[in-house]
């Protein structure tokens, strides 16, 4: 008689509520020298029979026998995040290195869960990285953004291929399906894209992770409006003083209008029906409003 158990390997986590990304420079370490706020979960099988228990034979490429570790090869500060693959000889399959944020407090199994935050509406997701892939590996970074009800309202995906031996900046727009303020988010990095077999020996380093754009709402928010809304062929922006800069984009981040003029009528007759993003900036910050274009 034998019994098969599925166990979960885990890292140690902490929790922080911030408008920006917790431990985004990877400078804070736990007492065991794992990176605070970041973890990596993977499955391993234990078989129990009459001769005892037998676990998967897993070999790690990292010196700490984990899928991620702090490295002093940093873009800034003392530490960066380094991810390395492992190999499961029992199943003859690779295990992708990686790390993700979690909302779990301290000693946890590290399931990926959204991080609560103050209402934000970031425009882009950015970080610095090095990548040393073997075979056909391609690294990935994934961001998911959620509203107050836990419904996904935005996402960003970065896929990286080829050797990058010097820290390089990468930034990608966040694509919104809805423009309700973001109340929580999740971020994960992996040495290999989902569904591909990771190669033993691939290394992926990340540092200085950030959201860019509007990270909070200011007093402009209550005074701004688009009229009419929904708009048909044109619209006006109310609540401006003439000291703001204005940008309008679609949900894919494509800029359709950029102006600083007050009481300007904007022609939208050639725009597709759908949701658009109005960004208004002044010396105090940036506010974002959504509005509809619906042609009759």
C-alpha positions in Angstrom: 0.0 0.0 0.0 1.3 3.4 -0.8 0.0 6.9 -0.4 0.8 10.0 -2.5 1.0 13.4 -0.9 1.4 16.7 -2.7 3.5 19.1 -0.6 4.2 22.7 -1.2 7.7 24.2 -0.8 7.6 27.8 0.3 9.5 31.0 1.2 9.0 33.4 4.1 6.8 36.4 3.5 6.0 39.8 5.1 3.1 42.1 4.4 3.0 45.8 3.7 0.3 48.1 2.4 1.8 50.8 0.2 0.7 52.8 -2.8 4.0 51.6 -4.5 5.4 48.1 -4.6 6.6 46.6 -1.3 10.4 45.9 -1.2 10.7 46.9 -4.8 14.5 47.2 -4.6 14.8 43.9 -2.7 16.9 45.6 0.0 15.0 44.1 3.0 15.8 40.5 3.9 14.2 38.2 6.5 16.3 36.6 9.3 17.0 33.6 7.1 18.3 35.9 4.3 15.4 35.3 2.0 14.0 38.4 0.4 11.1 40.0 2.4 7.7 40.3 0.6 8.7 37.9 -2.1 8.2 34.1 -2.4 8.0 31.2 -4.9 5.6 28.2 -4.6 6.2 24.9 -6.3 4.8 21.4 -5.9 6.7 18.2 -5.0 5.3 14.7 -4.5 6.0 12.4 -1.5 5.1 8.7 -1.8 4.7 6.7 1.4 4.8 2.9 1.1 5.9 -0.1 3.2 9.6 0.9 2.9 9.0 4.5 4.1 8.6 7.8 2.4 10.2 8.8 -0.9 10.3 12.3 -2.2 11.0 13.7 -5.7 14.7 14.0 -6.5 15.2 17.8 -7.1 18.4 19.5 -7.9 18.6 23.3 -7.6 20.9 25.6 -9.5 21.0 28.2 -6.7 23.3 27.9 -3.6 20.4 28.2 -1.2 18.4 25.3 -2.8 15.6 27.7 -3.8 14.1 29.2 -6.9 15.1 32.7 -6.0 17.7 34.4 -3.8 19.1 37.9 -3.1 22.2 38.8 -5.1 24.7 41.6 -4.5 24.9 42.0 -8.3 22.4 44.9 -8.1 21.3 47.8 -10.3 21.1 50.0 -7.2 21.5 49.5 -3.5 22.9 46.3 -2.0 20.6 43.6 -3.4 18.6 42.5 -6.4 16.4 39.5 -7.0 18.0 36.5 -8.8 16.0 33.6 -10.1 17.4 30.2 -11.1 15.7 27.0 -12.3 15.7 23.5 -10.7 15.3 20.1 -12.2 13.1 17.3 -11.0 14.8 14.0 -11.9 11.9 12.0 -10.7 9.5 13.5 -13.2 12.3 14.4 -15.7 11.1 18.0 -15.9 12.4 21.5 -15.1 11.1 23.8 -12.5 11.1 27.5 -13.4 12.8 29.9 -11.0 10.8 32.9 -10.0 9.2 35.0 -7.3 5.9 36.7 -6.6 4.4 39.1 -4.1 1.9 37.9 -1.6 -0.5 39.4 1.0 0.3 36.7 3.5 1.8 37.7 6.8 5.2 36.4 7.8 5.7 32.6 7.9 3.4 31.4 5.1 3.2 28.9 2.2 3.5 31.9 -0.1 0.4 31.6 -2.3 0.3 34.4 -4.8 -2.5 36.8 -3.7 -3.3 40.4 -4.4 -1.5 43.1 -2.3 -4.0 45.7 -1.0 -3.1 49.4 -1.7 -4.4 52.9 -1.7 -6.5 53.7 -4.8 -4.1 54.0 -7.8 -4.3 54.0 -11.5 -0.8 53.4 -12.8 0.0 53.7 -16.5 3.1 51.5 -16.8 5.1 48.7 -15.1 8.9 49.0 -15.1 12.0 47.3 -13.8 15.7 46.8 -14.6 16.9 43.3 -15.5 19.7 41.0 -16.6 19.0 37.7 -18.3 21.2 34.7 -19.1 19.0 32.2 -20.9 19.9 28.7 -22.1 18.2 26.8 -24.9 14.9 28.5 -25.8 14.1 30.0 -22.4 12.3 33.4 -22.3 11.6 35.2 -19.0 8.3 36.7 -18.1 6.9 39.4 -15.7 3.1 39.5 -15.1 1.1 42.2 -13.3 -2.6 41.9 -12.5 -4.6 44.8 -11.1 -7.9 44.5 -9.2 -10.7 46.8 -8.1 -12.2 47.0 -4.6 -14.4 43.9 -5.4 -11.5 41.8 -6.5 -12.4 42.1 -10.2 -9.5 42.3 -12.6 -9.4 45.8 -14.3 -5.9 45.8 -15.8 -2.8 43.8 -16.6 0.7 44.0 -18.0 2.9 41.3 -19.5 6.6 41.5 -20.3 8.3 38.6 -22.2 12.1 38.8 -22.5 14.4 36.7 -24.7 18.1 36.7 -25.5 21.1 37.4 -23.3 21.2 40.7 -21.5 24.4 41.0 -19.5 24.1 44.6 -18.3 21.2 46.0 -16.3 18.6 47.2 -18.9 15.4 49.2 -18.2 12.1 47.8 -19.5 8.7 49.4 -19.2 5.4 48.3 -20.6 1.9 50.0 -20.6 -0.8 48.6 -18.3 -3.8 47.6 -20.4 -7.1 48.4 -18.7 -10.4 46.7 -19.3 -12.1 49.1 -16.8 -10.9 52.3 -15.3 -12.1 51.9 -11.7 -9.3 52.7 -9.3 -6.9 49.8 -8.5 -7.3 48.6 -4.9 -4.9 45.6 -5.1 -2.4 44.1 -7.4 -0.2 41.0 -7.9 3.3 40.8 -9.5 5.2 37.7 -10.5 8.5 37.1 -12.3 9.7 33.8 -13.9 12.8 32.6 -15.6 10.7 30.8 -18.3 7.4 31.7 -19.9 4.3 29.7 -18.8 3.9 26.3 -20.5 7.5 26.1 -21.7 10.1 23.6 -20.2 12.7 25.6 -18.3 16.3 24.9 -18.9 18.7 24.1 -16.0 21.3 26.9 -15.7 19.2 29.9 -16.9 19.5 33.0 -14.6 17.2 36.0 -14.4 18.0 39.1 -12.3 15.5 42.0 -11.5 15.8 45.2 -9.5 14.0 48.5 -8.9 10.5 47.4 -9.8 8.0 50.3 -10.1 4.6 51.5 -11.2 4.7 54.7 -13.3 2.0 57.3 -13.8 -0.9 58.2 -11.6 -0.4 56.7 -8.2 -3.1 58.6 -6.3 -6.0 60.9 -6.7 -5.8 64.7 -5.9 -8.3 67.6 -5.7 -8.6 67.8 -9.5 -10.6 64.6 -9.4 -13.9 66.1 -8.0 -13.9 69.1 -10.4 -13.2 67.4 -13.7 -15.9 66.2 -16.1 -16.4 65.4 -19.7 -19.5 66.8 -21.4 -21.4 65.1 -23.0 -20.6 61.7 -21.6 -21.1 59.5 -23.6 -19.7 61.7 -26.4 -20.8 61.4 -30.0 -18.8 63.5 -32.4 -17.1 65.9 -29.9 -16.8 66.8 -26.2 -15.5 69.4 -23.8 -13.5 69.0 -20.6 -15.0 71.0 -17.7 -13.2 72.0 -14.5 -9.9 73.2 -16.0 -8.0 76.4 -15.0 -5.7 76.6 -18.0 -2.6 75.5 -16.1 -3.0 71.8 -16.8 -1.6 69.5 -19.4 -4.1 67.1 -20.9 -3.7 63.6 -22.5 -6.3 61.3 -23.8 -5.7 57.6 -24.6 -7.6 54.4 -25.3 -7.4 51.4 -23.1 -4.4 50.0 -24.9 -2.3 53.1 -24.0 -2.5 54.7 -27.5 -2.4 58.5 -27.1 -5.2 60.2 -29.2 -5.0 63.8 -28.0 -2.4 65.9 -26.1 -3.1 69.5 -25.3 -2.9 72.2 -22.7 -5.6 74.5 -23.9 -8.5 75.5 -21.8 -12.2 75.0 -22.9 -11.1 73.2 -26.1 -13.7 71.2 -28.0 -12.2 67.9 -28.9 -13.3 66.1 -32.1 -13.9 62.3 -31.5 -15.9 61.6 -34.6 -13.3 59.2 -36.0 -12.7 57.3 -32.7 -14.1 53.9 -32.1 -17.0 53.3 -29.6 -15.7 52.4 -26.2 -14.0 53.6 -23.0 -11.3 56.3 -23.1 -8.9 57.7 -20.5 -8.6 61.4 -19.7 -5.4 62.3 -17.9 -5.1 65.8 -16.5 -1.8 67.0 -14.8 -0.9 70.1 -12.9 1.6 71.1 -10.3 -0.2 69.1 -7.6 -0.3 65.8 -9.4 -2.3 63.9 -11.9 -6.0 62.8 -12.1 -7.6 60.3 -14.4 -11.2 60.2 -15.6 -12.8 57.7 -17.8 -15.5 58.5 -20.4 -17.4 56.9 -23.2 -17.6 57.5 -26.9 -20.8 56.1 -28.4 -21.6 57.2 -32.0 -25.3 57.2 -32.8 
